[in-house]
Structure formats: structure tokens, C-alpha cells
Amino acid sequence: MSTAETTWISGPVLRARPDGSFRLRESVTVGEQALLGEVIRIAREEITVQLYEDTSGLRPGIEVTGSGRLLSIRVGPAILSGIFDGLLRPVGDTRDPYVKPGMQPQAARRFRFTPSVRVGDAVLPGAAIGEVSNGTGIDQRCLVPPDLPGGSITAIADAGEYPDDQPICWIDAPDGRRVTVAMSHDWPVRVPRPVTARLPSDDPMLTGQRVIDCLFPVARGGTGAIPGGFGTGKTVLLETVAKWCNADIIVYVGCGERGNEMAGLLAEFTELEDPRSGRPLLERTVVIANTSNMPVSAREASIYTGITVAEYFRDQGMNVTLMADSTSRWAEALREVSGRLGELPGEAGYPAYLSSRLADFYERAARVRTLGGEIGSVTLLGAVSPPSGDFSEPVTTHTKRYVGSLWGLDARRAQARFYPAIHPLQSYSLVAGNLARWWHASGCTRWEELRRRFLTLLEDEARLERMARIIGRDAMPARQRLVLICAQLVNECFLRQSAFSVNDRYASPARQAVMMRLIGGFIEGSERLLDAGVAPEAIRDQPVFRRLMRMGEEIEDGDWEAFSALDRELTATIRRLINEARE
């Protein structure tokens, strides 16, 4: 075990004179409190360590002790439904309300293990050897760690309860070694877990929010960013997606957020019911809380901790959604450490390697075939908090280079109580074309056409609204007035979605498809009426228009007869108005 003597300290960064060999990214402990750190630079006669805890009281001469292994976390059945800090140390099951320096990882817990293999079976790295139950209603798999060799099983524990760090399986490797497997194992946070193959993402991650699923979808195993200024609803949107998305596991990383926001999230997730299982939502969630009053440098590790946890559940054949709120606070930690190191700053003071670090993070999202032969995915959603809502700042700019979907939150929409406050002209989805086949197979054969029509209509509305403010709507040509009426229907009926409405807080894909078809039918029918000489205002004043505006809140999901009746009423109204115009 190598040691070093501290020679210089500045905030979360220290330098030490080594007595022995260290390696880059090695985990170390500092001082009597065993503060956790990581070697980030190695010179001939000096190492530089980044500490992830409060360094108050440290002084030159304090000993640094190496662990001989990379900065790692322990993954296993005890993670699910837990609350942890940025280094996966428990903060939710302690009697002390404060996070103490040098806090140790979670102690071993007992879980019920049921073997799925027998003595003599051959197993490969990453293969499942049994099922583990932790009382959450979600059965997990016990995996052979990917960094262990496979081989023939020589012994395996019977079904029963065991500590998660106790060996339960013994394997004879081809090289003659005998290795042991427990329900938990360590994995370096900065090293992606290996897979057999990365697969194309042709299925959407459904959220139940129409503006996302239909206009700016994110692929399962894809990436998305949610930039928005203060008060635009980033956290609320992430919590809504966490509740309603079709993911097996949610990993929520509160990176540098205010403590009251995280406390509110924990309280809500404990009380909210998972719509898929009827159990508390927290049971399928892992919360990594690294709030703004915790050491800034620990934010940098929390992002990698979260993605490592997500990959662990992915390797069990699950679909995982990771939500990082927010990556701007993570980038501030990079800037803090970079400044302490005296590095030449880049744009806005961020380090020059900000872009590559963001790329490393988002590239770990994927839909994969695991080493055990299962199909799993990690979908990555990162909130960005640009100062003053300026989307041209470095973190937002670089993030846009690496994500497949962008949900830009608009302050004006948020102030107008428009939820979700996603601006349709500041958002995009690069994967929408790949997901059209899924929507067609689900019964919405015109999804791609209607999506393009809605976006074009909203773009025309933005241009015409500026003109309307100058000359007034009444002075505009009839066709332009009709564009504004149709855009109002798309905005108020389709894009706005009330989280307080029992009927409208979630929209299934089938319901979204029906609503798209009805709105598309109104747009096409109103154009026919305009060609027949009917004034746009006469179309807007029809009772069916008001019913279309309210169908999201008034018609329940699954009440297809009510949607059919509304469709018949729309068709009859268009036919009647055309006949009246001809007469």
C-alpha cells in the first residue's frame, strides 16, 4: 500500500510527495478521517489528488494512503430504492442528519438468493447465476462481474438469505484460478461496463407527454437535453417523466441542486404511486443526492456514479432512464478544479476539455446486447441550467453536439403557466425519422406527416404573430388568420398538458395518435372550408372547435367511443358548412 505526504492544499485539490507507486484515477484516503479522493495527475516526484469531501482543517504533512484500485462503487441489490451521495454512500438510512467526513460505504445487507444454475454449468463474464429479491417487488439478477473470467461452477449456495458481500458461487477459471462471486461487486465509475454489441434504437422512450412523444421523441437508449433558465420547470418535467416513462428503473442524479428541491423529490417519490405496479415510485428509483451545500468537487463524481449504476441495471436486461439535474452544476465542478490546478481556461472559464468530458458521459447511453445475452438500455436525460436562459453558453452549446433530442424550455411559456414549457421552435429530435416505423406499427400511419404539419404550422404562427402585433389580426388575409386559429388548437389542445388533470396528466400512444388525427382532420377540413368561402372566424365559432380544445381534459384515455363521436361531429360540421357556403 503506497503512501504520500501532503505538501500543498487548495480547496478540493492537494499535492503530495509519494513514497511508493500510484496510478492515475486511483482511489486514495487522506488524513485520520479517511477523506476520499482520486489521483488526477502524476509527476515524477509529485501526485495531484482531487478530494470529494470538505477539506477544512487539512494541512501540509497529512498522509495520503493509496488503495491500489481505481475509484469504484459497490453495485448490488442494496442500491435499488436507496438514497446515496455522489460516491454511492447511503444518506437516507442514518440517524445523523448531516453527511460526516469520511463516511463509509453501505454495510452489508441480507437478501434472498435463488440460484438459476447448477454445479458443472459453464458461465461467462456477465452471466446471471440467480435471482435476488430485495423486497421492492422488482427481482434482480445476480451477475458474474464482467471483469472476472468465466468457467465451470464448482459450488453454488442453496436458496436462502445471505449477506450481499458473502461469496455464493465458486468458479474454476480456464487459467486454473478459483474465483468467487457475491451478490455485490465493485466497479470503477469512469470505466464503461462492457457489452457484446450496441444495437440501433428504433423504439421510443415513451413519457406520456404529447409534446415530447409526438414532436420531439427520444429513442430508448438515446440521449436528450433539457436546457432552461431558472423557473422554467426542468425539475418538474424530469419528475413527471420519471413517473410516467416506460422504464424499468429510474436513476435520478441531483447534481448541485438545492437541498429543498431534493427533499421535495424524495417526499413526492415516497408518496407517489408507480402507475405500472401500484407500489411507491421510490421502489424502482435510485436517488443520488449531491446538493449545492455539499463539496463542489463531489458533483463531478456523482455523474459517473449515476451512469455506472444505470449500466449495472442495464446488464440485467432492464431499460433504465438516468436523469442528471443538472449538468451545468457538474461543469461548474470541472471549472472549480481546473482553476485550482492553474490550467489555461477556455470559454467562460470552463476547462478546454469540457466538450470531451460531456461526450464521454453521453456516449455511455445505448441500447445493447449484454454479456449475458439480454437486451437492455440506458436512456440519458441531462438538464442544463444556462445563466439567464442563454442557450449560447458553453455547456448548452457543447451538449447540443452530443444529444439526439433537445427540449428547450421557454421562460415566457413558463410564466404564462404553459406546461410543459417546451418551445417547439427551440427544440428538435434527430431520431424522429427512425421512430416513425414504431408509430406506424402502433396504428398511427400518418404520424410523420402530421408531426411535420404541426411543426410547420407553429413556425408559420411565430412569423405571423409578429405581423399581427403590428397591423392587427382583423387586417390580415383570411388564410393567415386561419393559420393562427389552427396553431392555437395545436398549442392549447395538444402541446399544453395539465399535470393536475386526471385525464390529461398522461397520454398513451394510442390516445396521442387519435388526438393527432382529429387535429389534422380539423386543419384539412378548415382549409377546404376556406376555399369554399367560409370565414376563419365562422370555423372557430363552431361548437366542435371548443370540444376539440377541451378533448385532452374531458375525454378519458381508452374512451374511444367519445373520440369517434367527436370525429363524426367534426365531419358533419365541415359538411354542413360547405353545403351552406354553396347555397
HELIX and SHEET records of a PDB file:
HELIX    1   1 ARG A  210  ARG A  210  1                                   1    
HELIX    2   2 VAL A  211  LEU A  215  3                                   5    
HELIX    3   3 LYS A  234  TRP A  244  1                                  11    
HELIX    4   4 GLY A  259  GLU A  271  1                                  13    
HELIX    5   5 LEU A  281  ARG A  284  5                                   4    
HELIX    6   6 SER A  297  ARG A  314  1                                  18    
HELIX    7   7 THR A  327  LEU A  341  1                                  15    
HELIX    8   8 GLU A  347  GLY A  349  5                                   3    
HELIX    9   9 LEU A  354  TYR A  362  1                                   9    
HELIX   10  10 PRO A  387  GLY A  389  5                                   3    
HELIX   11  11 PRO A  394  LYS A  400  1                                   7    
HELIX   12  12 ALA A  411  GLN A  415  1                                   5    
HELIX   13  13 ALA A  432  ALA A  441  1                                  10    
HELIX   14  14 TRP A  447  ILE A  471  1                                  25    
HELIX   15  15 ARG A  473  ALA A  475  5                                   3    
HELIX   16  16 ALA A  478  LEU A  489  1                                  12    
HELIX   17  17 VAL A  490  LEU A  495  3                                   6    
HELIX   18  18 PRO A  509  ASP A  531  1                                  23    
HELIX   19  19 PRO A  536  ARG A  540  1                                   5    
HELIX   20  20 PRO A  543  GLU A  554  1                                  12    
HELIX   21  21 TRP A  560  ARG A  582  1                                  23    
SHEET    1   A 7 THR A   3  SER A  10  0                                        
SHEET    2   A 7 VAL A  13  ASP A  19 -1                                        
SHEET    3   A 7 ILE A  47  LEU A  51 -1                                        
SHEET    4   A 7 LEU A  35  ILE A  42 -1                                        
SHEET    5   A 7 GLU A  26  VAL A  30 -1                                        
SHEET    6   A 7 GLU A  63  LEU A  70 -1                                        
SHEET    7   A 7 THR A   3  SER A  10 -1                                        
SHEET    1   B 2 SER A  72  VAL A  75  0                                        
SHEET    2   B 2 HIS A 185  PRO A 188 -1                                        
SHEET    1   C 8 ILE A  83  PHE A  84  0                                        
SHEET    2   C 8 THR A 285  ASN A 290  1                                        
SHEET    3   C 8 ILE A 249  CYS A 255  1                                        
SHEET    4   C 8 ASN A 319  ASP A 325  1                                        
SHEET    5   C 8 ILE A 375  VAL A 384  1                                        
SHEET    6   C 8 THR A 223  PRO A 227  1                                        
SHEET    7   C 8 SER A 405  LEU A 406  1                                        
SHEET    8   C 8 TYR A 428  SER A 429 -1                                        
SHEET    1   D 7 ILE A  83  PHE A  84  0                                        
SHEET    2   D 7 THR A 285  ASN A 290  1                                        
SHEET    3   D 7 ILE A 249  CYS A 255  1                                        
SHEET    4   D 7 ASN A 319  ASP A 325  1                                        
SHEET    5   D 7 ILE A 375  VAL A 384  1                                        
SHEET    6   D 7 ALA A 366  ARG A 369 -1                                        
SHEET    7   D 7 ALA A 197  LEU A 199 -1                                        
SHEET    1   E 4 GLN A 140  LEU A 143  0                                        
SHEET    2   E 4 ALA A 128  SER A 133 -1                                        
SHEET    3   E 4 ARG A 110  PRO A 115 -1                                        
SHEET    4   E 4 GLY A 160  PRO A 163 -1                                        
SHEET    1   F 4 ALA A 122  VAL A 123  0                                        
SHEET    2   F 4 GLY A 151  ILE A 156 -1                                        
SHEET    3   F 4 CYS A 169  ASP A 172 -1                                        
SHEET    4   F 4 ARG A 178  VAL A 181 -1                                        
END                                                                             
